[in-house]
Amino acid sequence: MSSKKSACPSNYVRRKSYKSKSGKKVNARCIRKTGLMSGKSSLRTARILHRSAIRAYKALKMSKKRGLPIRSRCRSNQTLKSGYMRYSYSRKNSKHVKGSLVPPRCITKRGKSKKIHGRSPTLIVLDDHFLSEYGYFDIENKSKEERYNALQNLINHFLPIKGQMATYNYIIRALNARYILNKNTSPKTAKIFKADQKHISKIYKKIKANDKQM
């Protein structure tokens, strides 16, 4: 006996029927997957994740070797963050900051998880290192042009792999997630994340508008 639900093509998922804000019923249909990590990950993406895992493992191993304090459990209001090697960089005043080892540590949970219709909302995984992998880190000491160039490098990497929609959606959501996490503890940093998110959103809106005109 065949299923009542029609199968969707590859790289598509079936969205359930729902009612819009105006009360109009929208029938169930197949829509393209928009998640950056949906479907089979590309070889290059898999390599980035693999390198991130290796860095975290090396940081843990080096921390133990140097006798640095390592936390394995945290308080209820904290979460455990993986260790990593901080990249060296130069500030605007030309002062060079050396790279350093950051061991696994407990950090305070920022923001409360609210349930929507009995479910916890999906959050961006901030430990994926995609942004920092392409130069988007230490944003307080980077110029607007440097931040935009770093984000554009990430866009150029993912466009041929995952397409336009998934790429821009990921970056917009990732920047917005960082804004939410920092808005109470680091308002200045959060403001930069929000400004960059609006910049990328503006670019994407122009692209979509041009596509419609063609």
C-alpha positions as CSV (number, residue, x, y, z in Angstrom):
1,M,0.0,0.0,0.0
2,S,1.5,3.3,-1.1
3,S,1.9,6.2,1.4
4,K,-0.5,9.0,1.3
5,K,2.4,11.5,1.5
6,S,3.9,12.0,-1.9
7,A,7.7,11.7,-2.0
8,C,9.8,14.8,-2.6
9,P,12.7,15.1,-5.0
10,S,16.3,15.0,-3.7
11,N,17.3,18.1,-1.8
12,Y,13.6,18.9,-1.0
13,V,11.6,18.4,2.2
14,R,7.8,18.3,2.6
15,R,6.3,21.2,4.5
16,K,3.1,20.6,6.3
17,S,0.0,22.6,5.5
18,Y,-0.6,25.6,7.7
19,K,-2.7,28.8,8.0
20,S,-1.2,32.1,7.2
21,K,-1.6,35.2,9.3
22,S,-4.5,36.3,7.0
23,G,-6.2,33.0,7.7
24,K,-5.6,31.5,4.3
25,K,-4.8,27.8,4.2
26,V,-1.5,26.9,2.6
27,N,-1.5,23.3,1.3
28,A,1.4,20.9,2.1
29,R,4.1,21.0,-0.6
30,C,7.8,20.2,-1.3
31,I,10.2,23.0,-0.7
32,R,14.0,23.1,-1.3
33,K,16.2,22.5,1.7
34,T,17.7,25.9,2.8
35,G,19.9,24.7,5.6
36,L,23.7,25.1,4.9
37,M,24.4,21.7,6.3
38,S,21.4,20.0,4.7
39,G,21.9,17.0,2.4
40,K,25.4,15.6,1.9
41,S,28.1,17.9,3.1
42,S,30.7,18.8,0.5
43,L,34.2,17.6,0.8
44,R,35.5,21.1,1.6
45,T,32.8,21.6,4.3
46,A,33.7,18.3,5.8
47,R,37.3,19.2,5.9
48,I,36.5,22.5,7.8
49,L,34.5,20.5,10.4
50,H,37.3,18.0,10.7
51,R,40.0,20.6,11.2
52,S,37.8,22.3,13.8
53,A,37.5,19.0,15.7
54,I,41.3,18.4,15.5
55,R,42.0,21.9,16.8
56,A,39.7,21.4,19.8
57,Y,41.4,18.0,20.5
58,K,44.9,19.5,20.2
59,A,43.9,22.4,22.5
60,L,42.7,19.9,25.1
61,K,45.8,17.8,24.8
62,M,48.1,20.8,25.1
63,S,46.2,22.2,28.1
64,K,46.7,18.9,29.9
65,K,50.4,18.9,29.0
66,R,50.9,22.4,30.3
67,G,49.0,21.8,33.5
68,L,46.3,24.3,32.7
69,P,43.1,24.1,34.7
70,I,40.5,22.2,32.7
71,R,36.8,22.0,33.5
72,S,34.7,19.0,32.5
73,R,31.5,20.0,34.4
74,C,29.9,23.3,34.8
75,R,27.2,24.9,37.0
76,S,23.6,24.9,36.0
77,N,23.8,28.5,34.8
78,Q,27.0,27.7,32.7
79,T,27.9,25.8,29.6
80,L,31.2,24.1,28.6
81,K,33.0,25.7,25.7
82,S,35.7,23.7,23.7
83,G,39.3,24.8,23.8
84,Y,41.0,26.3,20.8
85,M,44.1,28.1,19.6
86,R,43.5,31.8,19.2
87,Y,44.9,33.2,16.0
88,S,47.5,36.0,16.1
89,Y,46.4,39.3,14.6
90,S,47.3,42.9,14.3
91,R,45.2,45.7,15.6
92,K,44.4,49.0,14.0
93,N,47.2,50.7,15.9
94,S,49.6,48.2,14.4
95,K,50.1,46.4,17.7
96,H,50.6,42.7,17.1
97,V,48.7,40.3,19.4
98,K,50.3,36.8,19.7
99,G,48.3,33.6,19.3
100,S,47.4,31.8,22.5
101,L,46.0,28.6,23.9
102,V,42.5,28.8,25.3
103,P,41.7,25.6,27.3
104,P,38.1,24.3,27.6
105,R,36.3,26.5,30.1
106,C,32.9,27.2,31.6
107,I,31.1,30.3,30.3
108,T,27.8,31.8,31.5
109,K,24.8,30.9,29.6
110,R,23.5,34.0,27.7
111,G,19.8,34.3,27.0
112,K,17.0,32.0,27.9
113,S,15.7,29.2,25.7
114,K,12.0,29.8,25.0
115,K,9.8,27.0,23.7
116,I,7.6,27.6,20.7
117,H,4.6,25.3,20.4
118,G,6.2,23.0,23.0
119,R,9.5,22.8,21.0
120,S,12.8,24.4,21.6
121,P,13.8,26.7,18.7
122,T,16.6,25.6,16.4
123,L,19.8,27.6,17.2
124,I,22.9,28.3,15.1
125,V,25.8,26.2,16.2
126,L,28.3,28.8,17.1
127,D,31.3,26.4,17.5
128,D,31.5,25.6,13.8
129,H,34.4,28.1,13.2
130,F,33.1,28.9,9.7
131,L,33.2,32.7,10.3
132,S,36.6,32.7,12.0
133,E,37.9,30.3,9.4
134,Y,37.6,33.1,6.8
135,G,38.9,35.9,8.9
136,Y,35.7,37.1,10.7
137,F,37.0,37.3,14.3
138,D,38.2,39.9,16.7
139,I,35.6,42.2,15.0
140,E,36.0,45.0,17.6
141,N,39.5,45.7,16.2
142,K,38.6,45.2,12.5
143,S,37.5,47.9,10.1
144,K,34.2,47.7,8.3
145,E,36.0,46.8,5.0
146,E,38.0,44.0,6.7
147,R,34.8,42.5,8.2
148,Y,32.9,42.7,4.9
149,N,35.8,41.1,3.0
150,A,35.9,38.2,5.5
151,L,32.2,37.6,5.1
152,Q,32.4,37.8,1.3
153,N,35.2,35.2,1.4
154,L,32.9,32.9,3.3
155,I,30.0,33.6,0.8
156,N,32.3,32.8,-2.1
157,H,33.3,29.5,-0.5
158,F,29.7,28.3,0.0
159,L,27.9,29.7,-3.1
160,P,29.1,26.9,-5.5
161,I,28.5,24.3,-2.9
162,K,25.1,25.0,-1.3
163,G,23.7,27.7,-3.5
164,Q,22.6,31.3,-3.0
165,M,19.6,30.9,-0.6
166,A,21.3,28.4,1.9
167,T,24.5,30.5,1.9
168,Y,23.0,33.8,2.7
169,N,20.5,32.4,5.1
170,Y,23.2,30.7,7.1
171,I,25.4,33.9,7.4
172,I,22.4,36.1,8.3
173,R,21.2,33.7,11.0
174,A,24.8,33.2,12.3
175,L,25.4,36.9,12.7
176,N,22.0,37.4,14.2
177,A,22.6,34.6,16.7
178,R,25.9,36.3,17.8
179,Y,24.0,39.6,18.2
180,I,21.5,37.9,20.5
181,L,24.2,36.2,22.6
182,N,26.2,39.4,23.0
183,K,23.5,42.1,23.3
184,N,23.3,41.9,27.1
185,T,26.9,41.2,28.0
186,S,28.8,43.1,25.2
187,P,26.4,45.7,23.6
188,K,29.2,47.3,21.6
189,T,30.2,43.9,20.0
190,A,26.5,43.0,19.5
191,K,25.9,46.3,17.6
192,I,28.7,45.3,15.1
193,F,27.2,41.9,14.6
194,K,23.8,43.4,14.0
195,A,25.2,46.1,11.6
196,D,27.0,43.4,9.6
197,Q,23.9,41.2,9.5
198,K,21.8,44.1,8.1
199,H,24.6,44.7,5.5
200,I,24.4,41.0,4.3
201,S,20.6,41.1,4.4
202,K,20.6,44.2,2.2
203,I,22.9,42.5,-0.4
204,Y,20.7,39.4,-0.5
205,K,17.5,41.5,-1.0
206,K,19.2,43.2,-4.0
207,I,20.2,39.9,-5.4
208,K,16.7,38.5,-5.1
209,A,15.2,41.7,-6.6
210,N,17.5,41.5,-9.6
211,D,16.6,37.8,-10.1
212,K,12.9,38.6,-10.2
213,Q,13.5,41.3,-12.9
214,M,15.4,38.8,-15.1
